[in-house]
Amino acid sequence: MIKAIERKIALPMVLILIIGLGTEVRLFLTADGSLKAILMAVLLVIQLIAAISDLSTGLIPLWLVFPALVLGMLIILIFDGTSSMLGHILGGVLSFFIFAFFMVLTRGQIGGGDLLLFALTGFFLGFSMIPGILFLSIILSGMFSVFLIVFKKTGLKTEIPFAPFILLATAILNF
């Protein structure tokens, strides 16, 4: 785990991951076999792996993101043909540029792995979900940061992994 967050925020982050995993289990138990349900199930697994990696290493591996993109394309082609592919591609591209704008605003506080994970989320879900997921993930991470500062677990300069909040926001807004 990143040295700055060892033991200080481990328990709250584990709780966030448990909520994400619980959502994944709930989805599998209630999935209707639709394209949206299948994409959501695959996306949540990818986000969960990314969140665990982000917590343990501070990085979201490229070996996860690019194969996931190919898998998403295959799922869409198999279940829906090419009819909705353009919408998914636009969702990914627009998500990429919106998140890149936030990377510039935060002067690099948001990493490239977060950018790619967010673009992947936009590709899987389409653009309509992205503003809500972005807003909620920022609010949740901000609330978490305030909690840590108030209870003197961290300082203002502590880096907090963002992938768990993307996972949590995606789960909350889709269930």
PASEBA-1860 file (N, C-alpha, C; in nm, 3 decimals):
! residues 175
1> MIKAIERK> 0.084/-0.118/0.000/0.000/0.000/0.000/0.089/0.125/0.000 ~ 0.043/0.230/-0.058/0.119/0.354/-0.063/0.155/0.394/0.079 ~ 0.281/0.433/0.101/0.329/0.461/0.236/0.248/0.569/0.306 ~ 0.207/0.672/0.232/0.134/0.783/0.293/-0.002/0.741/0.346 ~ -0.056/0.630/0.298/-0.190/0.593/0.343/-0.192/0.462/0.421 ~ -0.074/0.405/0.445/-0.070/0.280/0.521/-0.139/0.299/0.655 ~ -0.220/0.205/0.689/-0.291/0.196/0.817/-0.383/0.314/0.848 ~ -0.357/0.429/0.792/-0.437/0.546/0.825/-0.574/0.543/0.759
9> IALPMVLI> -0.579/0.501/0.635/-0.707/0.498/0.566/-0.740/0.360/0.513 ~ -0.665/0.261/0.556/-0.686/0.126/0.504/-0.827/0.076/0.533 ~ -0.875/0.088/0.655/-1.007/0.037/0.690/-1.119/0.106/0.612 ~ -1.123/0.238/0.606/-1.230/0.300/0.526/-1.225/0.259/0.379 ~ -1.106/0.245/0.323/-1.097/0.204/0.183/-1.143/0.061/0.165 ~ -1.112/-0.025/0.260/-1.159/-0.163/0.254/-1.312/-0.165/0.258 ~ -1.372/-0.080/0.339/-1.518/-0.072/0.344/-1.575/-0.029/0.209 ~ -1.510/0.064/0.143/-1.555/0.107/0.010/-1.547/-0.010/-0.087
17> LIIGLGTE> -1.439/-0.087/-0.081/-1.425/-0.203/-0.169/-1.530/-0.309/-0.139 ~ -1.563/-0.327/-0.011/-1.667/-0.425/0.026/-1.802/-0.383/-0.031 ~ -1.832/-0.253/-0.025/-1.957/-0.204/-0.083/-1.959/-0.231/-0.233 ~ -1.847/-0.204/-0.299/-1.837/-0.230/-0.443/-1.855/-0.377/-0.475 ~ -1.792/-0.463/-0.396/-1.803/-0.607/-0.417/-1.945/-0.655/-0.390 ~ -2.008/-0.601/-0.286/-2.147/-0.636/-0.256/-2.240/-0.598/-0.370 ~ -2.214/-0.484/-0.430/-2.293/-0.441/-0.545/-2.274/-0.538/-0.661 ~ -2.150/-0.582/-0.680/-2.120/-0.677/-0.788/-2.197/-0.808/-0.766
25> VRLFLTAD> -2.197/-0.857/-0.644/-2.269/-0.982/-0.613/-2.418/-0.962/-0.637 ~ -2.472/-0.849/-0.592/-2.614/-0.820/-0.612/-2.648/-0.816/-0.761 ~ -2.561/-0.757/-0.839/-2.584/-0.749/-0.984/-2.588/-0.889/-1.045 ~ -2.494/-0.974/-1.008/-2.492/-1.109/-1.063/-2.617/-1.186/-1.025 ~ -2.670/-1.162/-0.906/-2.788/-1.235/-0.861/-2.916/-1.187/-0.928 ~ -2.917/-1.061/-0.972/-3.039/-1.005/-1.030/-3.027/-0.973/-1.179 ~ -2.914/-1.002/-1.239/-2.892/-0.965/-1.379/-2.996/-1.031/-1.469 ~ -3.041/-0.955/-1.567/-3.144/-1.005/-1.659/-3.087/-1.051/-1.792
33> GSLKAILM> -2.957/-1.049/-1.806/-2.895/-1.094/-1.930/-2.893/-0.990/-2.040 ~ -2.935/-0.867/-2.008/-2.935/-0.761/-2.109/-2.792/-0.712/-2.133 ~ -2.774/-0.640/-2.242/-2.644/-0.584/-2.273/-2.597/-0.494/-2.159 ~ -2.686/-0.410/-2.107/-2.648/-0.319/-1.999/-2.603/-0.397/-1.876 ~ -2.675/-0.502/-1.839/-2.639/-0.580/-1.720/-2.504/-0.649/-1.738 ~ -2.480/-0.702/-1.856/-2.353/-0.770/-1.882/-2.238/-0.670/-1.880 ~ -2.255/-0.556/-1.947/-2.151/-0.454/-1.946/-2.126/-0.403/-1.805 ~ -2.233/-0.384/-1.726/-2.217/-0.336/-1.589/-2.140/-0.438/-1.505
41> AVLLVIQL> -2.173/-0.565/-1.519/-2.104/-0.669/-1.442/-1.955/-0.671/-1.475 ~ -1.923/-0.668/-1.603/-1.782/-0.669/-1.645/-1.712/-0.542/-1.597 ~ -1.778/-0.427/-1.613/-1.718/-0.300/-1.572/-1.689/-0.298/-1.423 ~ -1.783/-0.344/-1.341/-1.761/-0.342/-1.196/-1.646/-0.433/-1.155 ~ -1.631/-0.545/-1.220/-1.516/-0.632/-1.191/-1.386/-0.559/-1.227 ~ -1.383/-0.495/-1.342/-1.264/-0.421/-1.385/-1.235/-0.307/-1.288 ~ -1.339/-0.233/-1.250/-1.321/-0.123/-1.156/-1.273/-0.174/-1.020 ~ -1.323/-0.288/-0.977/-1.281/-0.346/-0.849/-1.133/-0.383/-0.854
49> IAAISDLS> -1.089/-0.446/-0.961/-0.947/-0.480/-0.977/-0.863/-0.353/-0.980 ~ -0.910/-0.252/-1.052/-0.838/-0.124/-1.060/-0.830/-0.058/-0.923 ~ -0.939/-0.062/-0.847/-0.940/-0.001/-0.714/-0.842/-0.071/-0.620 ~ -0.840/-0.202/-0.624/-0.746/-0.277/-0.540/-0.602/-0.244/-0.580 ~ -0.576/-0.239/-0.709/-0.442/-0.205/-0.757/-0.405/-0.062/-0.717 ~ -0.498/0.030/-0.731/-0.473/0.170/-0.695/-0.443/0.182/-0.546 ~ -0.514/0.106/-0.465/-0.489/0.108/-0.321/-0.353/0.048/-0.285 ~ -0.318/-0.060/-0.351/-0.196/-0.130/-0.311/-0.069/-0.072/-0.374
57> TGLIPLWL> -0.079/-0.016/-0.494/0.042/0.032/-0.563/0.036/0.180/-0.601 ~ -0.082/0.237/-0.598/-0.098/0.375/-0.644/-0.108/0.386/-0.795 ~ -0.123/0.272/-0.861/-0.130/0.269/-1.007/-0.247/0.185/-1.056 ~ -0.300/0.222/-1.170/-0.399/0.140/-1.239/-0.328/0.086/-1.362 ~ -0.310/-0.045/-1.369/-0.226/-0.101/-1.476/-0.290/-0.093/-1.615 ~ -0.206/-0.062/-1.712/-0.252/-0.059/-1.851/-0.295/-0.196/-1.899 ~ -0.234/-0.302/-1.844/-0.271/-0.438/-1.886/-0.416/-0.469/-1.851 ~ -0.475/-0.389/-1.764/-0.616/-0.408/-1.729/-0.707/-0.329/-1.823
65> VFPALVLG> -0.671/-0.206/-1.850/-0.760/-0.114/-1.921/-0.777/-0.151/-2.069 ~ -0.670/-0.176/-2.138/-0.681/-0.199/-2.283/-0.748/-0.332/-2.318 ~ -0.715/-0.442/-2.251/-0.792/-0.565/-2.278/-0.940/-0.551/-2.241 ~ -0.968/-0.472/-2.136/-1.108/-0.450/-2.097/-1.183/-0.375/-2.207 ~ -1.116/-0.282/-2.272/-1.177/-0.209/-2.383/-1.211/-0.305/-2.497 ~ -1.119/-0.393/-2.530/-1.144/-0.492/-2.636/-1.258/-0.585/-2.596 ~ -1.258/-0.629/-2.470/-1.366/-0.715/-2.421/-1.500/-0.644/-2.430 ~ -1.504/-0.517/-2.392/-1.627/-0.440/-2.402/-1.677/-0.430/-2.545
73> MLIILIFD> -1.585/-0.407/-2.638/-1.623/-0.400/-2.780/-1.681/-0.533/-2.828 ~ -1.618/-0.642/-2.788/-1.669/-0.774/-2.827/-1.808/-0.799/-2.770 ~ -1.828/-0.765/-2.644/-1.959/-0.785/-2.581/-2.065/-0.704/-2.656 ~ -2.034/-0.579/-2.687/-2.131/-0.494/-2.757/-2.161/-0.550/-2.896 ~ -2.058/-0.592/-2.967/-2.079/-0.648/-3.102/-2.161/-0.777/-3.097 ~ -2.134/-0.863/-3.000/-2.207/-0.990/-2.989/-2.353/-0.967/-2.952 ~ -2.379/-0.879/-2.858/-2.516/-0.862/-2.808/-2.597/-0.757/-2.882 ~ -2.529/-0.663/-2.948/-2.603/-0.552/-3.009/-2.558/-0.520/-3.151
81> GTSSMLGH> -2.461/-0.590/-3.201/-2.411/-0.558/-3.334/-2.342/-0.423/-3.334 ~ -2.348/-0.356/-3.444/-2.281/-0.226/-3.454/-2.374/-0.109/-3.424 ~ -2.501/-0.137/-3.395/-2.599/-0.029/-3.382/-2.569/0.068/-3.268 ~ -2.515/0.023/-3.158/-2.488/0.113/-3.047/-2.340/0.141/-3.026 ~ -2.255/0.087/-3.112/-2.110/0.101/-3.094/-2.067/0.248/-3.097 ~ -2.123/0.328/-3.188/-2.084/0.468/-3.197/-2.114/0.541/-3.066 ~ -2.230/0.514/-3.006/-2.265/0.576/-2.879/-2.167/0.540/-2.769 ~ -2.124/0.415/-2.767/-2.026/0.372/-2.666/-1.890/0.437/-2.690
89> ILGGVLSF> -1.850/0.444/-2.815/-1.721/0.508/-2.847/-1.725/0.655/-2.809 ~ -1.834/0.723/-2.844/-1.848/0.864/-2.805/-1.846/0.881/-2.654 ~ -1.909/0.789/-2.582/-1.907/0.793/-2.436/-1.766/0.785/-2.382 ~ -1.685/0.697/-2.439/-1.547/0.683/-2.396/-1.463/0.805/-2.429 ~ -1.478/0.855/-2.551/-1.398/0.970/-2.595/-1.436/1.096/-2.517 ~ -1.565/1.123/-2.503/-1.608/1.241/-2.427/-1.566/1.230/-2.281 ~ -1.576/1.111/-2.224/-1.534/1.091/-2.085/-1.385/1.118/-2.070 ~ -1.308/1.072/-2.167/-1.164/1.094/-2.166/-1.134/1.244/-2.160
97> FIFAFFMV> -1.196/1.322/-2.249/-1.164/1.464/-2.256/-1.216/1.541/-2.134 ~ -1.331/1.505/-2.084/-1.383/1.571/-1.964/-1.291/1.544/-1.845 ~ -1.251/1.418/-1.830/-1.164/1.383/-1.718/-1.026/1.445/-1.736 ~ -0.977/1.454/-1.861/-0.848/1.519/-1.888/-0.853/1.666/-1.846 ~ -0.967/1.730/-1.869/-0.985/1.868/-1.825/-0.971/1.878/-1.673 ~ -1.030/1.783/-1.600/-1.018/1.783/-1.455/-0.875/1.752/-1.410 ~ -0.804/1.671/-1.487/-0.662/1.646/-1.456/-0.583/1.776/-1.463 ~ -0.610/1.856/-1.565/-0.540/1.983/-1.580/-0.578/2.077/-1.466
105> LTRGQIGG> -0.707/2.083/-1.433/-0.752/2.170/-1.324/-0.688/2.134/-1.191 ~ -0.668/2.006/-1.166/-0.611/1.963/-1.038/-0.459/1.956/-1.042 ~ -0.400/2.001/-1.150/-0.254/2.004/-1.166/-0.190/1.869/-1.139 ~ -0.246/1.767/-1.199/-0.185/1.634/-1.191/-0.220/1.553/-1.068 ~ -0.312/1.601/-0.985/-0.352/1.525/-0.867/-0.430/1.400/-0.906 ~ -0.492/1.405/-1.021/-0.562/1.288/-1.074/-0.467/1.226/-1.177 ~ -0.446/1.095/-1.166/-0.346/1.029/-1.250/-0.399/0.980/-1.384 ~ -0.306/0.938/-1.468/-0.340/0.886/-1.599/-0.420/0.758/-1.594
113> GDLLLFAL> -0.394/0.675/-1.494/-0.472/0.552/-1.479/-0.618/0.582/-1.448 ~ -0.640/0.684/-1.365/-0.778/0.726/-1.335/-0.846/0.776/-1.462 ~ -0.771/0.850/-1.543/-0.824/0.900/-1.670/-0.867/0.785/-1.760 ~ -0.781/0.685/-1.774/-0.815/0.571/-1.860/-0.931/0.490/-1.804 ~ -0.934/0.472/-1.672/-1.046/0.400/-1.610/-1.177/0.475/-1.631 ~ -1.172/0.606/-1.622/-1.293/0.685/-1.641/-1.339/0.680/-1.787 ~ -1.244/0.686/-1.880/-1.279/0.674/-2.023/-1.339/0.537/-2.051 ~ -1.284/0.433/-1.989/-1.337/0.298/-2.004/-1.480/0.290/-1.950
121> TGFFLGFS> -1.503/0.357/-1.837/-1.637/0.361/-1.779/-1.734/0.429/-1.875 ~ -1.691/0.538/-1.936/-1.773/0.606/-2.036/-1.802/0.519/-2.156 ~ -1.704/0.441/-2.198/-1.724/0.350/-2.310/-1.827/0.243/-2.275 ~ -1.814/0.183/-2.159/-1.904/0.075/-2.119/-2.047/0.125/-2.096 ~ -2.063/0.242/-2.035/-2.196/0.288/-1.996/-2.258/0.389/-2.090 ~ -2.179/0.449/-2.177/-2.230/0.556/-2.260/-2.217/0.688/-2.185 ~ -2.223/0.797/-2.257/-2.194/0.927/-2.196/-2.299/0.973/-2.096 ~ -2.422/0.931/-2.108/-2.528/0.985/-2.022/-2.502/0.962/-1.874
129> MIPGILFL> -2.430/0.857/-1.838/-2.402/0.828/-1.697/-2.279/0.904/-1.644 ~ -2.196/0.953/-1.731/-2.066/1.005/-1.692/-2.071/1.131/-1.605 ~ -2.152/1.232/-1.636/-2.154/1.349/-1.548/-2.189/1.312/-1.403 ~ -2.287/1.226/-1.386/-2.325/1.185/-1.251/-2.216/1.107/-1.180 ~ -2.151/1.015/-1.251/-2.043/0.936/-1.191/-1.926/1.026/-1.155 ~ -1.892/1.119/-1.244/-1.782/1.211/-1.215/-1.815/1.297/-1.093 ~ -1.933/1.356/-1.093/-1.973/1.442/-0.982/-1.974/1.364/-0.850 ~ -2.038/1.247/-0.849/-2.048/1.170/-0.726/-1.912/1.119/-0.679
137> SIILSGMF> -1.826/1.077/-0.770/-1.694/1.028/-0.728/-1.611/1.141/-0.668 ~ -1.623/1.262/-0.722/-1.552/1.377/-0.665/-1.609/1.412/-0.528 ~ -1.742/1.413/-0.515/-1.805/1.442/-0.386/-1.765/1.338/-0.282 ~ -1.772/1.209/-0.317/-1.736/1.103/-0.222/-1.590/1.111/-0.180 ~ -1.501/1.134/-0.276/-1.359/1.144/-0.239/-1.333/1.268/-0.155 ~ -1.404/1.376/-0.184/-1.391/1.497/-0.104/-1.440/1.477/0.038 ~ -1.555/1.411/0.052/-1.608/1.382/0.186/-1.512/1.291/0.262 ~ -1.457/1.193/0.194/-1.362/1.102/0.256/-1.237/1.178/0.302
145> SVFLIVFK> -1.189/1.267/0.218/-1.070/1.347/0.253/-1.097/1.436/0.373 ~ -1.213/1.500/0.376/-1.249/1.585/0.491/-1.256/1.500/0.617 ~ -1.317/1.384/0.608/-1.324/1.292/0.723/-1.184/1.260/0.774 ~ -1.093/1.227/0.685/-0.956/1.193/0.725/-0.884/1.311/0.789 ~ -0.905/1.429/0.735/-0.839/1.548/0.790/-0.897/1.583/0.926 ~ -1.030/1.579/0.939/-1.095/1.612/1.066/-1.049/1.517/1.177 ~ -1.037/1.390/1.145/-0.995/1.293/1.246/-0.844/1.272/1.247 ~ -0.773/1.366/1.183/-0.627/1.370/1.185/-0.561/1.240/1.141
153> KTGLKTEI> -0.621/1.178/1.041/-0.562/1.057/0.983/-0.461/1.091/0.874 ~ -0.482/1.205/0.809/-0.392/1.248/0.702/-0.382/1.399/0.701 ~ -0.294/1.449/0.618/-0.280/1.592/0.598/-0.334/1.632/0.461 ~ -0.319/1.758/0.430/-0.371/1.810/0.304/-0.295/1.758/0.182 ~ -0.172/1.715/0.201/-0.089/1.670/0.088/-0.097/1.520/0.063 ~ -0.173/1.447/0.142/-0.182/1.302/0.127/-0.253/1.264/-0.002 ~ -0.191/1.174/-0.077/-0.253/1.124/-0.199/-0.354/1.015/-0.164 ~ -0.474/1.028/-0.218/-0.579/0.930/-0.193/-0.614/0.865/-0.326
161> PFAPFILL> -0.612/0.733/-0.333/-0.649/0.665/-0.457/-0.792/0.702/-0.500 ~ -0.809/0.730/-0.628/-0.939/0.775/-0.678/-1.024/0.662/-0.735 ~ -0.961/0.554/-0.779/-1.035/0.443/-0.841/-1.145/0.386/-0.751 ~ -1.124/0.373/-0.618/-1.234/0.322/-0.535/-1.358/0.411/-0.540 ~ -1.339/0.540/-0.559/-1.453/0.632/-0.563/-1.525/0.626/-0.698 ~ -1.450/0.598/-0.804/-1.514/0.576/-0.934/-1.601/0.450/-0.926 ~ -1.547/0.346/-0.864/-1.622/0.221/-0.843/-1.748/0.247/-0.761 ~ -1.733/0.315/-0.649/-1.846/0.340/-0.560/-1.953/0.425/-0.628
169> ATAILNF> -1.912/0.529/-0.699/-2.009/0.615/-0.769/-2.082/0.538/-0.878 ~ -2.010/0.455/-0.951/-2.073/0.373/-1.055/-2.176/0.279/-0.994 ~ -2.139/0.216/-0.883/-2.230/0.122/-0.817/-2.354/0.193/-0.763 ~ -2.335/0.306/-0.698/-2.448/0.379/-0.640/-2.545/0.426/-0.748 ~ -2.494/0.481/-0.855/-2.581/0.539/-0.957/-2.647/0.435/-1.048 ~ -2.605/0.312/-1.039/-2.664/0.210/-1.125/-2.751/0.111/-1.049 ~ -2.772/0.134/-0.921/-2.858/0.041/-0.845/-2.953/0.114/-0.756
END
